[in-house]
Amino acid sequence: NKMWKKSKAMGPQNCVTRVELSVCCGNLLDRDVASKSDPFLVLFHEVDSNWVEIGRTETAVNNLNPVFGVKFKVDYHFEEVQKLKFSLFDEDKCSSQLYEHDFLGEYICTLGVIVSNKKLHRSLTLANGKPAGKGTITITALELSDNRVITLSLYGRKLDKKDFFGKSDPYLEFHKQGDDGKWMLVHRTEVSWKLLFTSVFVCQLLPENLVSFANGRNANRAGVRMSVNCVGVQMGLSCNCSLSVPFHQVEFECINPKKQKKKKSYKNSGIIILKSCKVNQDTQRLIDIHYVGIDFTASNGNPREPSSLHYINPLGSNEYLSAILAVGQIIQDYDTDKMFPALGFGAQLPPDWKVSHEFAINFDPTNPFCQGVEGIAQAYSACLPHIRFYGPTNFSPIITHVARFATQALQQETAAQYFTLLIITDGVISDMDETRHAIVQAAKLPMSIIIIGVGNADFAAMEFLDGDSSVLRSYTGEEAVRDIVQFVPFRDFRNAPKETLAKSVLAELPQQVTQYFKQRNLSPSNTALE
């Protein structure tokens, strides 16, 4: 899920959302002799090739399978590659210096990968890259900016007294059940001697997949159905109730399972009263679908000659493969299923050798999807020997092809969809008038176009389509209602860090998405891009 909101401090083209990361681990290394390890986790992010600490969890005493209660809240910048490192240590001394503690393992990835997967389960490694035993880490991402917020006001009555001297020190823990059926700690209240608890939670309540504190999947849009699981750890109490929003005041019993088994006359260990519950507005789910278009026209040169942009050198690469891998690795972080429809244009295809401007590069028109960026690269390399480069270089057919699906998405009542077409080309274009018209029409749809120029040609035509300097007009005189094209000359970033290329490729996309939904009177802050 990619949820965006405008950040005034970062300028109009940078979008950021707040993400909450929850972490649990399993089968950690046991570094203690007399007992088990006492693990804690440290989160780092990469800044100028250095690891900078973001924060630490609590220490899980004598526990090789910790579920950490501390959550990490980080800003997720869609247009940046944010590298994170999750490092685990066994607390041995009362010291803040990490070298004073035994290292248990680590995991490194980008924030985009975590947000895209929502829940990531991976193996831990040691500093030398070897497995950290059977240790695993599970990272769950909850994007806070556009999720529903639930505010609960509860209080207890006649709760069991647990302390010999003085009153009990009660608090509540809220857990959320995931798709795997396991419970994850969402929130722990402060201790309240007055037995009054007011808590604010952020939870995902998506229309077709309601995820709340206890999997309220039978909900309807009129009254969201949720279940709340409350546990008073210090008191040894547990209680469950279901409620509807809106609802009337609800009372439910706290049951101590041990007492219930021992005493037949046992009723409860007190009452928890849900006094009020408020949920904010609905969240709209937006699914992003990435199309890839590759230029196979004769202007690229004979692929069998080294001068061609499509010539695969002895190292197994060329300009197109370099662009596919570099840009593909950026956009695949923002796609949930990592399946990309990959199309070619400008080539003659067997067996009749007719020119096609929208063919599946895997030669399966019923299923043009490629698995991940590696799948695109493999399909590209495999198709080269079987086609003949030709022409003309027409962009409009492939733009219209994707626009047809974007048009169909508007007619669906299911989750909203947004389409991104990535075109990789040498920059020569034959149907400028038709392409201008296709882009102007596509600007009315949930669609954006990213053009990657390869080689050293004159990219003036691509810059013109970008529309940054002036509003793009169709040959009929109609103006584009918004700018949907971003052009990036790959030669300027061929040897640049991935982060630099990512900022250029994704620079305008967040603004284009939010502008589209504003024009449709939908708030971008209520939009999630998955």
N, C-alpha and C positions, 0 to 999 in steps of 0.2 A: 504494500500500500504506500502511495506517495501522496502525502497530504501537504498542501502548500498554503502559506498565507504571506501577504506582502510584509516586508520588513523595511520600514521607512529609513532606518538607520543604514541599511545596506544598499539603498538605491532601488529604483523602480524595476530593474531587471533581475534582481536577486530575490529568490523566494526561499523561505525557511519555515520549518515546522519543528515543534518540540517533540522529541521522542523519548519514551521511557523504556529503559532496558532492564529486564529481570533476568537473573542468572541462577541456575542450579547446576550441580555437578554430580558425577557418579564415579565410583570405583577409583577414588584418588589414591595416590601413593601413600603408604603408611611410613612416615619418617620417624615416629616415636617408638621407643622400646617398650616402655611399661604400659602405654595406652595407644590410642589411635591419634592420627594427625589432628591438629586444630587449625583448619584452613581458613584463610581469608583471601579475598580477591581484590586485585588492583586493576583499574581500567586506565589505559594510556591512549592518547591519540598522537598521530605523527605530525610534527610541526618542523618544517625545514630539515627533514631527514632525521630528526631527533624525537624520541619518545617522551611525551610530557604527561604527567599524571593528571587524571581527571578526578578520581576519587577512589575510595575503598569501601568494602562491605564490612559488616561486623565479623567477628571471629566465631566460627561454629565449633564449639568445644567437643573434642573427642568424636569426630564425625567425618566419615569418608564419603558421605553422600549428602552434602549440605544443600539446603535451599535457602539462599540468602534473602533476608528481608529488605536490605537496603537496595533501593532502585537508583539507577543512573539516569538522569535527565540530560540529554544532549540536544543541541540544535542540529537538525538535519538540513543541509544545503543541497538541494537537488542538483545544482550545476557543478558541484565539487565532488572529487573523489576523497572521501574521508576514511583514512586508515585507522583501525582500532586494534589494540592488543589487550587481551584478557589474560592476566598472569595470576597464578595461584601460589600461595606460600603457606607454610606450616609455621604458625606463631610459636616461637621458642622463648622469646624474651620480651620484656616490656620496652620495646624500642620501635621507633618509627622508621629506622633505617632498614631497607629491605634486605641488605646483605647479612643482616643479623638473623634472618629466618631462612629455613630450608625451602628451596624452590620445588614446586610440585608439578609444574607444567604450564603451558600457555596455548593460546589460539589467536591467530591474526587474520583479520578480514576487513572488508570495507563496510561502512554503515549502510551503504546502499544494498548490499547483499542481505544484511539482516532485515532491513525494512521490507525488501521484496519478498523474502521467505516468511516473514512474520515470526516463525519459530525455527531456529537453526540448531541442529544437533550434530556435533562434531567431536572428533577425538582430540585429545590434548597431546602436545609434543614437548620435548625437552629443548634446551637451547641448541643442541646439536642436530635437531631435526628428527631425532628418533622418537618413537612413541613413548609417552609417559605412562608406561604400564597399560592398563585397560581404562585409564582415566578418560572421562568424557565431559563435555560442557554443553549445556542447553541454554540458548539465549532467546528470549522472547521480546519482541518489539511491540510497543503500544504507542501509536502516534496520537499525541494529546490534543493537538490544535483543533481537530475537526471531529473528535469523538463526542458522543453524548456525555454530559456530566450529570451524575446523580448525587444529590445532597440528601443525606439521611439524618434524622434526629431521633435518637432512641434513648430510653432510660430503663433502668432495672428496678425491680421491686421484689423484696423478700428473698434476695439471693443468699445462698448458704454462706455462713461465716467460716473463713478458712484460716484466719490467724488466731493464735491463742491470746495474744495481747493486742488490743486495738482492733480496728476494722480491717476488712479485706482490702486488697489493692487491685480492683478489677479493671480490666480493659477488654476490648473486643478485637478479634482478628477477622478479617474478611478474606475469603478465598474465592477464586474463580476457577471453574472447571473448563479445561481445554477440550479440543476435539479428541484427544487421546484418552479422555476420561479422568485425567489426573488433575488434582487440585493445586492451584498456584496462589501463593500469598499475594493479595492485592494491597491490603492496607491494614495497619495496626493503629488503633487509637491510643491516645494518651491515657494514663491511669486516672480514673475519676472516682474520688471517694463519695461524691454526691450521686453517683450512678447515672449521670447524665452525659450522653455521648452525642456529639454532632460531628459528622464526618462528610467530607466531600470526596467523591470518587470520579475517576474518568474511566468509562467502560465503552467497549465497542457494541453498538446496537444497530447492526446493519439490516436493512429491510428483509433480505432473503436469507440471512444467516445470523439470526439473533444470538449474540454472544454476551452473556451477562454473568452474574456471580455464580449461577448454577445452571447454565445451559437452558435458558428459557426459550426453546425453539418452537414452542407452540403459540408464540405470540402473534398477535395481529396488529395492523397498523393503528387501529383505533385506541387500543389500550395495551401498551407493551407489558408483556408478562415476564416477571423476573422471579428468581429464587435467591434468597440471601442465606448464607451459611455463617453463623456467628460462633466463635469459639472463645471462651474465657480461659486462657491457658493456665493462669495462676489458680483459677478456681476449679479447673477440671470439668467445666461445663460445656455442653454442646447443644445447639438447638437449630432447627431448620424451620423455615416458614416460606410460604409463597405469597406474593402480593401482586396486585395489578396497579398500574399507574394510568390514570389517577385512582386513588383508593381512599378508604376510610381508615382510621386508626386501627392498628392490628396488634393483638397480643399473642405471644406464643411462649410455650414452656421451655425452660432449660432443663435438659435431662442429663444426669450424671450416670453413664452406663454401668459403672461399678456398683453404685448404690441401687440402681434399678434391679440388678441381678440378685443382690443380697436381701432386699426387703420387698416382700409382696405388696405391702401397704404403701410403698413409695409412690408419690405423685410427681413431684418435680423438685428442683433445687432453686426455684425462683422463676420470676416472669421477666421477659424482655418485651418492652412495649415500643413499637415503631410509631412514633408520634407524627412524623411528617416525612414525605418523600417527594422530591422534585426532580424532574428530568428535563433537560433542555431540548432544543429542536432536533428534528430528524437529521440524519447524516446521509448524503447521497454518495453512492459508490460509483467510482469511475474506473473503467478498465481500459488500459492503454494497449493498443495493438500496433506493433512495429512491422512495417513492410520494408523490404530492401529491394531497390532497383539497380541493376548493373548494366553499364553501357558496353555493348558488344559490337559497336559500329566500326567500319573500316578506318575511320579517322584515328583510331588508336594504334594503327599499324598492324602488320602481319604478326600474329602471336608466335610464329616459329622463328622470328628474327629478333635479335637482342635489342633492336631499337624500339620494339613495341612495348607499350605499357602493360600488355598482357603476357609478355614473354616471361616464362618462369625460369629464373636463373639456376645455376648449379646448387645454390643454397635453398632452393625450393620456394622462392618468393618473387614477387613483382610489386609494382605500384598498387595494383588493385587489391592484392592479398594483404599488403601492409595496411591499406586503408580499411579493409574489411575487419581485420583483426584489431586494429587500434581503436576504431570508432565502435565496432561491435562490442568490444569488451566494456565500453562505457555504457551503451544503451541497454545491454543485457542485464545490468544491475537493476534496471527499472522495469523489468518484465517478469511476471510471476512464473509463467510456465516455460519461459525460455524457448518458445516455439515461434519462428519467424518465417512468414511467407516471403520467399526470395524469388524475384522475377528478373528476367533479362529483356533487353530490347535492342533492336537494330541488327539482328542476325538472321541468316537463312537456316531453317531447320530441316532435318531429314524427316520423311523420305522424299518429300516433294520439293524441298529446298525453297519454300516460300518464306518471305520476310515476315518476321513477327516482332511486334513492339511490346508484347506483354506475355512472355512465355515463362513457365516454371523452370528454373535452372536444374531441378532434379528430374525434369521431363515427366512429372506426374501432375497434370493440370487439376486433378481432383483433390490432391493433397500436396500443395506447394510448400508445406512447412518444413523448415530445417531446425534440428535440435541445437540450439545455442549458436554462438559465433563460430565454433569449430565446425558445426554442421554446415553453415553457410560456406565456409572456406572449402570444405571437402566437396560440396555440390558444385561450387564454382570450378574447382580444379578438374573435376570429373567431366564437366560438360564442355570444356574448351576443345578437346580433340574432335568433338562430334558436331560442331556447328561451323558455319562460314560467316566471317565478319562481313557486314554489308552496310546498308544504310537505307534511307536517310536517318539522321539523329533526331528522332521525334520524342519529345517528353510528354506531350499531351495524352497519348493513349494510356500510359502507366499512371498518370495523375488521375485521369478519368476512371480508370479501373478501381483505384483505391477509393475514389469519391463515391462510387456506386455503393460500396459497403458502408461508407459513412452515412450516406442517405438512408439506407435501410435501417441503420442503427437509430436514426431519429424516430422511426415508426414503431420501435419496440418499447414496450412498457417495463422491460426488465432494467437491469443496471445500465447506467449511462456508459457510452464508449467514446474513446478518443483515439484517432488514428494518426500515426506518424509514419511518413514515407521518407526513407533515407535513400537518396539517389547518389550513386558514385559514378562520375563521368569525367571525360577529358575536357569538357567545357564547350565543345562544338554543338550547336543547336540549329536544326533546319526548320522547325515549325514554331518560330517565336510567337507569331500571332495567335495560333491555336493554343500554345502553352500559356500565354498571358490570359486568354479567355478561360482556360481550365482552372488556373489558379484563382482568378476572380470568383468563379463559381464555387470552388472548394473553400474559399474564405468564409462562406456562409455555413459551412459544415464543421463538425467536430474533427478537424484535421489540420496537421502541420506538415511542412516539407523541409527536410534538411538536405542540402546539396553539398557533397564533398567533391571538390575539384582535384583531380590527380594530374600529374605531369606539369609541364611548364608552358602551357598554352595561354593565350589571352583570355582571361575570365571576365571580360567586360559584360558579356551577356548574362552571366550568372549574377554578377553584382547588380545588374539592372533588375533581375527578377527578385532579388532580395528585398527591394523596396524600402531600404532604410533612408535613402535620400529623397524619395518622392513616392507618392501613392501610385501603386500599380493599376493600370487601366487595361480593360479589354479592348479588342479592336472595335467593339461597338460603342466605346466611350464610357462604359460602366466602370466605376471605381471599386476596388476591393474594400470590403467593409472592415477588414483588419489585415495586418501584415502576417502572413503565415509561412514565409520562406526565410530560412537562415542559410547563407552560403559560407563555406569554410574552405580556403585553399590548403590542401593537405601539405603542400611543399613548405608552407610556413611553419608547420608543426611536426615535420617528419622526425626530427631529432629532439623534439621538446618533451618534457615530462608528461606523463599521462594526465596529470592534474591540469596542466595548461591547455591541452587539447580538449579535455572535458569541459572546461569553462567556456571555450569558444563554441563547441558543438551544442551545448545545452543553454547557451547564454540567453536566448530569446524564448525558448519553449515554455517555461513556466508562465511568462507574461502572456503568451499567445493563448494558453489554455484558460487562464483566469479571465482574459478579455472576452473569449468566446462565451463563457458562462455569464459574465456580466451583461453581455448583449442579449442573452436569453433570460435576463432577470433572475438568474440563479447566483447565489453568493458563492464566490470562490472559496471562502472559508468553510463552506459546508461541502466541499468536494474532495474526494480522496482518489488519487491516481494509483492504480494497482498495476 
